[in-house]
Amino acid sequence: MPTRSTGRTRLVRSARARSRKGLLPQPRTEQAALTTATAPVDGSGEVSIKLLVTLALLCAIGPFAVDMYLPTFPDLATDLSTSASRVQLTLTTFMLGMAAGQLVLGPLSDRLGRRRLLLLGTAVTFLAGVVCTLTPSIGVLIVARLVQGVAGAAGVVIGRAVVADLATGRAAARAFSTLGVIGGVAPVVAPLLGGLVAGHGGWRGIFGVTALAALVMVVAAYFLVPETLPRERRHAGGVREVASTARRVLSRRGYVGYVGTLVLVFGTVFSYVSASPFVLQNVVGLSAGTYSLVFALNAVGIAVGGAVTTRMLRRYGPAQILTAGVLIQVTCAAGLFTTVLAFDAWTPAVLVLLWFNVFSVGLVFGNATALAADEVRFASGMGSALQGALQFTVGALVSPVVGLAGEHSAVPMVTMMLGCSGLAAVVLFTVARPASRRRAAAAAVED
């Protein structure tokens, strides 16, 4: 007859096997409280396609508002009789607003519910967009962009929280992959669309389009997004309770590890997005038209990565796919670094390596988000808020760094890409995965 310790050892081994596949059980102390939250609207364990598309578009409003008007910066400065630095401030304040908005609205949705805040935030995004369109001065535009960033954060942070309320495991990974693809493609495609709109309506036309999109999403959210957080699972209390919840979330090493991995991967992509206009045209030697084509093809790479993730989830767990994505990104970043320093930015190698580097993001975003959400399902809004705030903070920090050596050097870009992707791998293997395995083993022993 097997001993008690032998049976426990088997349980631990079984838990570790499930952890390697990305199937991480919840601790017993939290599992019962999650029953209503993890039951989706249609009862299938999957987020309905209509709801998922709506949430994806809500998440895209913010990123599109970040980059869509970039091609019109010179015209904006001329029309409002202002300096380039003050025009740049409209982008900085929006990104800071997005970071701060997620930190406020995520925890607030844990207390008040998802639906009302989502509708209110999207409606304010529309109104701020109207002010941006009609602005008489750069000062008004800067303030309106700050408000637009704070309000626009609702779609991003609450959209992720809604998915976390409704789905777990592979279903959540599939849903987050879709949201991640939209979030990853948006900052790449937005300048291209902005250039098309600017040709007909200028920078005011671009703000008008984003305002109209927000209005459409208010209507869509009203009819298609249900309340997903039952009253019995909402958090009571004020600032002290929010701070306590934040401490609980940040005490989960698995959450910190997966979010750290995702944020560093985001830093790699933002390094590329920020520096690529100068690197690909001034260093590699692409024409403006060819650069736009390469930019679009790389955007397709993220979508392809998301589609591959969806298919791979039929056989592999989120943790396995995440690991593959991080390793691909590190390998490509190392190849880019070597190509730039040793082979004078040989064009074919640079283009191929950049495509696969961006492709890997589609393997990372959804799976890392799903695994992080599973770690803190007791506070999905707070978990989503901290993740989003860190993403936008890293994006704001990376942009100026990759331009330190001027417009004719690719070294800062490839160095930042290698540094961020290398750190992502370190965090994944030394923090996220070990913490998840320990939690799974402890849960198995409890059972």
N, C-alpha and C positions, 0 to 999 in steps of 0.2 A: 504494500500500500504506500502511495507517495506521501511524503511528509508535508506538513503545513508550509514549511519554507520552500519546498520544491514547487508547490502549487502557486505560491506567491511569486516565485521566480518566473514561472511560465506566464503569469499575468503581466509582469513587468516587461518580459520579452515581447509579448503580444502587443502591449501598449506602444513599445518602441517601434514595432513594425508598422502599426497604424500611424504613428507620428511621421515616419519616413514617407508615407503615402499622402501626408497632409490631412489625414482624417483624425482630428484632435478632439476628444470628448471634453465636455464641460465638467468641471468639478461638481460633485453632488450638491454642494451647498448652494450653487447658483442654478442648477439645471431646472429645478422645479419652478423657479420664478420666471424661467424663460419660455415656458410652454406657450403662453398666449402670444408672445412676441415673435416666436419663430413660425407660427402658423400663418401662411400667406393668405391673401385675400381669397384666392380660388381654391385653397386647401391642397394644392398639388405639391408644395415644396419648392416651386419655381415662381419667380416673379413674372406676372403676365407681360406679354410682349408690348401691349399698349402702354402699360405703366412704365416699363423699362425705357421705351423710346421717349416718353415724356420726361422722365428723370434725366436721361442722357442729354436731351436738349436744354433742360434747365441748368444742368452742369456746364453746358457749353457757352451759355450767355456770358459768364464771367471771362473765360479765356478769350473769347472773340472780342470782347470789349477792350481787352488788354492790347492786342496786336493789330486789330483791323485798321486803325487809323494811322499806323506808323508811316505808310508812304506819304501821308499828307502833312507831316510835320513842318516842312519848309513853307507850304502855303498857309498853314494855320498861323505860323509866326508872322507872316506878312499881313494877313487879313486882320489880325488882332493887334498889330503893331507892338510886338513883344519880342523877347530874346529866345534863342533856342533853349537855353537852360530852363526858362519858365515853362516852355512847352513840354520839356522833358519832365518837369514836375507834375504835370497832369497824369503821366504814366506812373510815376513813383507814388503819388497819393492814392491812385486807384489800387495799386498792389498792396499798399499798407492797409487800405480800407478792407480789401479782401481778407487779409490776414486777421485783422482785428475783428471783422464781422463774423468770421468763422469761430473765433474764440468766444464771442458773445452769444451768437445764435445757436451754436451747437448745444452747449449746456442748457440754454434757455428752452430749447425744444425738448430736452429731457424732463423739464419741469412742466411746460405748458402744452406739450404735444407738438406734432410735426405740421399738420395741415395749415392751421391758422398762420403760423409764422412764415411758412413757405409762400402762402398767398400774399401776405403783407409785404414780405421782402421783395417778391417779384413785382408787385404793384409799385413800390417805391423805386425800384430799378427803372421801370417805365417812365415815371415822373421825372427822375433825375436825367434820363436820356433826353426827354423833351427839353429840359433846361439846357443841357449840353448843346442841343441842336440850335437853340435860339439865343445862346449866350452872347451878351454884348461886349464882354471883356474876358481877359485871361484869368482874372481873379475869380470871377463867377464860375468859369469853367473848372478851375482847380477845386473849388469847394464842391461843385456838382459831381466831379469825378470821384472825390472822396466818399460822398454819400452813395454814389452809384456802386462803388466797390463794397462798402459795408452791406448795402441791401442785396447786391448781387451774390454775396457770399451765401445767402439763404439757399439758392438753388444747388450749390456745390455741397455744402455741409449737410443740409437736411436731406438732399437726394441720397447721399451715401448712408445716412442714418435710416432712412426708409428701407433701403435694401437690407441693411443689417437687421432691422426689425422682422423682415419677412423671410429671410433665407439663411441657411447655414451651409458649411461644407462646400461641395462642388457646385451646388446651385448658386450659392453666393459668389463663388469664384467666377462662374459664367457671367453673372449679372455685373459684377465689378469689372470684369474684363471689357464688357461693352462700354461701361462708363469711362473706364481708363482709356479706351481707344479714342472716344470722343474728346476727352481731356487732353490726350497726347497729340491728336491731329489738329485740334483747334488752333493752338498757337503757331502751328506750321502753315496751315491753310489760310488763316485770317489775313495776313498781309497781302496774299494774292487776291482774295475777294475784295479787300479794301481798295486795292489798286483799280479793280474793275468798277466798283461803285464810285470811287473818287473821280473817275473819268467823266461821269455824268452829273454827279451832285456835289463833288468836292467833299471837304471834311465834314461840313454840316450834313450832307447827304448820308455819310457813314454813321454819324450819331443818330440820324433819323431812322436808319435801317435797324440799328441795334435797339432803339426805343420801340419800334414796331414789333420786333421779335419778342421783346419782353411782354408787350401787351398780348400777343398771341399766346404766350406761355402762361399768362395769368388765367386766360380762359381755359386752356388745356388742363392746367393744374386744378382748376375749380371742378371740372367734370371728371377727371381721370385719376387724381391722386387722393386716396382715402386717408383717414386717420389711422396710423399703424401702431401707435403707442397707447395701449389701454390706460385708463386712469389709475388702476392699481399698480402700474409699473412706473408711474411718474415720480420724480424726485421732489420732495418738499424742501422748503428752506431757502435762505438767501445766499449771500456771498460766502458765508462760512461753509455752507453745504456744498457749494460749487467748488471751493478750494479743497474740501475733503475728498470730493469725487475725483478731482484732477490728481490728487496725490495717490488715490487708489489706482487710477488708470496708469499713472507713470511708475507705479511700483511693480507693475506686471512686466517682467523682463522680456517675455515673449512679444508683447505689444511694442515695447520700445525697440526691440530688435527688428521686427518686421517693418515698422514705420521708419526706423532709421535707414533700413535697406532701400525702401521705396523713395524716401526723400533724397538720398544720395544718387539714386538712379535718375530722379528728376533733375538733380543738379547737372548730371552728365548731359541730358537732353537740352537743358537751358543753356549750357555752355555752347552747344552746337547752334541753337537757334539764334543766340545773341551775336556770335562771331561769324557765322557762315556767310553773310553778305560780303564781308571784307575778305575772308579767307578764300572763298571759292572764286571770287572775281579778281581780287588784287594779287593773291598768292598763286592759286592754281591756274588762273587765267581764263576763267569762263566768261563768256559774254553775259549781258544782263538777261537776254532771252533764255540762254542755256541754263543759267543759274535758276531762273524761275521754274524751268522744267525739272531740274534736279531736286529743287525744294519740294515740288509737288510729288515726285516719285518717292522721296523719302517719307512724305506724309502717308502715302499708300503703304509704305513699309510698316508703319505702326498698325494700320488697319489689318494688314496681312498677319502680323504677329498676334493680334486679337483673335482673328479667325482661326489661326493655328491653335491657340490656347483653347478655344471652345471645343475643337475636335480632340485635342490631347486629353482633355478632362474626362473623356469617356473611358480612358485606360489608365491615366496617371493622376496622382493627387496634386493639389495646388502647390505643396511644398516642393515636389519634384520639378514641376514646370518652372517655378520661381528660381530654383537653383540653376536650371539650364539657362534661363534668361540672363541671370547675373553673370554666369561664366562666359556666355557669348559676348556680353557687353565688355567685360574685362579684356577678353582676347582681342576684340576689335579695337578697343582703345589703345592697347599695347601695340597693335599693328600700326595704328595711325601715328602714334608717337614715334615709332621706329621709322616709318615712311617719311615723315616730315624732317626728322633730324638726320637720317642717313641717306635718303634717296631724293632729297630736294622736292618733297611733296609730289611724287610721281602720280599724275592725274588718275589713271585707271584704278590704282590701288586705293587712293584716297576715296574715290567715289564708291567703290564696292564696300570698303570697310565702314564708311559712314552709313550706307544703307543698312547693313546688317547690325550696326550699332543701334540705329533707330528702331529696326525691326524687333530687337530684343526687348524694347520697352513694352511691346504688346504682350510679351510673355511674363513681364514683371508686375505691371500695375494692378491688374485685377486680382491676381493670386496673392500678392503682398497685402493688398487692402482687405481681402477676405480673411486671410489668416490673422491679421491684426484685429479685425472686427470680432473674430471668434474669441480672442483673448479677453475682450472687455465688453461682452454683450450686456453686462449690467449697467453700462453707461455708453450706449452707442453714439449719442450726440456728442458727448465730451470726447470720445475717441476720434470721431470724425473731425471735430473742431481742431484738436491738436495736430492731427495729420495735415489738414489743409493749411493751417497757419504756418507750420514748418515748411511745407512745400513752397509757399509764396515767399516766405522769408529767405529761403535758400536761393530762389529765383532772383530776388532783389539783390542779393549779395554777389551772385555769380556774374551778373551782367557787366558791371564795371571792371571786374578782375580780368576777364578774357580780352579786354582791350588795352591792357597796360602797356603792351609793346607796340602800340600803334596799329595802323590799318594794313601794314604790309608784312605781318608775321603771324604764322599759324601756331607758334610754340605755346603761347598762353592757352589757346583753345585745347590743343591736344594734351597739354599738361594737366589742365583742369579736368578734362574728360577721364584721363587715366587715374588721377587722384580720387575723383568721386566714385568711379566704378570700382577701383581697388578697395576703397573704404567700405563700399556697399558689400563686397564679398566678405571682407573681414567681419563686419557686423552680422551678416547673415550666418556665418559659420561659427562665430564665437559667442554670439548673444542670442539670436533668435532661435536657431534650431536646438541648441542645448536646453534652453528654457522650455521650449515646447515639449521636448522629450521628457524632461523632468515632470512637467505638469501632467502629461499623459500617463506616465508611470504611477504618479501619486494617485490619480483618479482611478486607475485600474486596481491598485491596492485597496483603496477605500471600498470599491465595489465588491 
